[in-house]
């Protein structure tokens, strides 16, 4: 028999024993113990709930940080192709050509311009050799010119030296370019922009066939008309006087030597520059240095050009660009200590002035000459 206690509202199992026809009920002390046990179970449940709540509050920042790191290292929706690390709003890309026609076999300078980016220093150069449309139509010509970065305008320019493979090339193909837009809604944060194709004409190479002969301009006594297969004499008519030959023998070498001395006096550095331009790498870098006068960031352009020369000359990886990294390698190349000190001082000075105000022509000209002089001394090693 299972009676229900109306005071404590619980069901208790009672062993019934009839002694003289009466039912024996539990005592008051056993009911009080059950109430204490029930309260103790309630307190334990509350303590467990409070502990779990505190544990959640403590682990939530750690878990959130882990999820944030995973989302940063593996961004959702990032393209696997045609993404070069650029981010911004309304990024635009387009091609610029030095000319719209090129003769077959000649090299063409093509520039990819990326605009409206917030991280121009971190944008990667697209490797056109990995794109089928470019690899099929153009040859990759080394060395490639260095990039031109304009952080103030949010612009980066990548020049390429390409040679058309055949006469059927009619354009610079379009280039697909994904970028990251942080303000776009989720799922649309990697829009696609395109550098449109640019028309290009490949002209036939110059041919010597069919060229008309130009008439010779000379005095009549140098020629003799001969009919048939008769003997041709060397001189005809009046011979040049012997005094003319004597003047040519004496005044000719004297005039050449005088002109050489005058040329050396007018251009004292011309001979050294001629030696410097014999190296194709140095010639390209000098051409870049001569264009720095028109650059909006001359200090950055100076630093980039000299670092590019050092990387190509000693086969260094592109990531080695700081003065400390370059000096660590060049100290093992048997370069004089004074030249190394001069090189390190110039690189550190140009890097320090990267964010300085725009210099005047009188300030940048000595730095350009110092860079050319530095390349000349490195070429002599």
Order of alpha helices (4+ residues) and beta strands (2+ residues): beta-beta-alpha-beta-beta-beta-beta-alpha-beta-beta-beta-beta-beta-beta-beta-beta-alpha-alpha-alpha-alpha-alpha-alpha-alpha
